[in-house]
Amino acid sequence: MVNQMKLFRNAGQSQRFRFVVLVIGCFLVSMTFIVVSRPLAFPSLSSRLRPQKSDAEREKAADTSSYSAPSAEKKKEENLQGKKNHTIVDPIEEDKTGIGEVMETTVEAEEERADQDEDHNRMTLPTVSNYTIDDPVQVDKKTTPEQPAREAKAVEKMLSCDFSDPRVDICEMSGDIRIPGNSSDVIFVESPQRDQAFRLRPYARKGDQTAFGRVRELTVKSSTAAPQCTVSHDVPAVVFSTGGYTGNLFHDFTDVLIPLFLAARQYDGEVQFVVSDMNSWWVYRYRLLFQKLSKYPPIDFDKDKGVHCFTRVVVGLRAHKELSIDPARAPNGYSMVDFGKFMRSALSLERESMSNIEDLAGRRPRILIIARQRSRKFVNLFEIAQLAEQLGFEVEVNDAEVGSDVGQFAKLVNSVDVMVGVHGAGLTNLVFLPPNATVIQVVPWGGLEWLSMLDFGDPAKDMKLNYVQYSIGVEESSLTEQYPRDHPVFKDPFSFHKQGFHVLRSTFMANQNVKLDINKFKSVLWKALEHIIQ
């Protein structure tokens, strides 16, 4: 019996042992299957994995170009601003808060890409698309006062002044340039062996003493004696005057705005204007053009108290000819066609081209008659408007006084198909016309055809406009009421040209009005209609 009990106990132990072995074997097989099919992520390898961002964080990182208000979450506000408030967040400053994580993650990512033999030397920050890890991050366009000295080392120093142009004097320089406000100096910081000075008036009507009497003279000089920078800029500067004849529409464009387009358009807004003889009302009148050419408010050279520092400066504006551009001499081959496109864009003008005959099926062609109020005015304005209506035109009559809202009047001009006026500043509005529109210039008596073509005929053609010129006869001039028919005014008008422009102007421009011969002028309006039909 005792032996039977021992055998039973041994058999039970053997069964339990086999059961335990079976359980352990199943466990080991299961673990082996798990390990083979899905490797474990050990802590030592977890740092190789890039941390995942939330949807909100990815959405924030994608917005690289604009300033945005912070979220309402307090923790997020503290991360972005360092304090609980509701001020606007600068995206560059926002990016700095996570720069350590970005750097660490980038190094790890580079190691992974290196394993795949891919060469990536630079990494773009997630919220400042135009900066890289290898580049210094700039917080603002205006940097510390010490920066120009550092940048000047990388910029070739150059000072060059050109006084040979018959229309304007120009000085160009690169290096360490300082412009003290409320002064007349532009200082090129140079070694003591090369001290020199150049004097010029930055206005594009060289030789006109009347105009230059309203333009302050500036001094461009190289010197080691220069005031400390208070504001430093990383964009070039263009220095010019709004004195001279500004306020007259023709001179606004031919002396300043077209030359300013030539000087600044190539920088795509990244340029700073420094304005001498600054008329605030004038800058306000053309504010839309200024804003299109420069992203920065103009600096009033006469009143500003700071010392502005640049690495490149141009003093003066290049001008090629009256109200026009020579593409062979212009940056990027700019032409008056490009200037017209710029004007339509800056002033939000709707018509980019002339209406064709199909577009006129539902409306009449529009004509704008510029009615001067002083000299060279149409004496029979009503008859001229009536003639145009009889020929099928919808007539607009305006004195072309732009006033403070140049954009509003530009929209009127852009809406018409034909513009007609006596030689004078009002014809400058041709810059607002759509391509292939027609300009009719009425030339007063006195041999003024050459001047009329120079001022408005050639510019109209350069802008791809149709141009028609009508020279009045003696009977259409009010000069018949002032002089006898045998006077040199009628017999030899060019003798007055030889006496100088002031005599020419006072005789034939300042004291003459026009009474058009309606029968003769009718053929001119027919020619304008032909241009529309073609």
Secondary structure, DSSP 8 states (H G I E B T S, - for coil): -HHHHHHHHHHHHHHHHHHHHHHHHHHHHHHHHHHHHS----HHHHTTS-----HHHHHHHH--SS-B---S-HHHHHHHHSSS----B-HHHHHHTTHHHHHHHHHHHHHHHHHTT------B-SS-TT-BTTS---S-SEE-TTHHHHHHHHS--EEEEE---SS--EEEEEEEEEEESSSSEEEEE--GGG-EEEEE--SS-TT-HHHHTTS--EEEEEES-----SEEESS-EEEEE--TTTTSHHHIIIIIIHHHHHHHGGGTB--EEEEES--HHHHHHTHHHHHHHBSS--EETTT--SEEEEEEEEES----BTTB--TTTSGGG--HHHHHHHHHHHTT-S-SS---TTGGGGS--EEEEE--SSTT-BTTHHHHHHHHHHTT-EEEEE----TT-HHHHHHHHHT-SEEEEESSGGGGGGGGS-TT-EEEEEE-TTT-HHHHIIIIIHHHHHTT-EEEEEE--GGGBGGGGTS-TTSHHHH-THHHHTT-HHHHIIIIITT--B---HHHHHHHHHHHHHHHH-
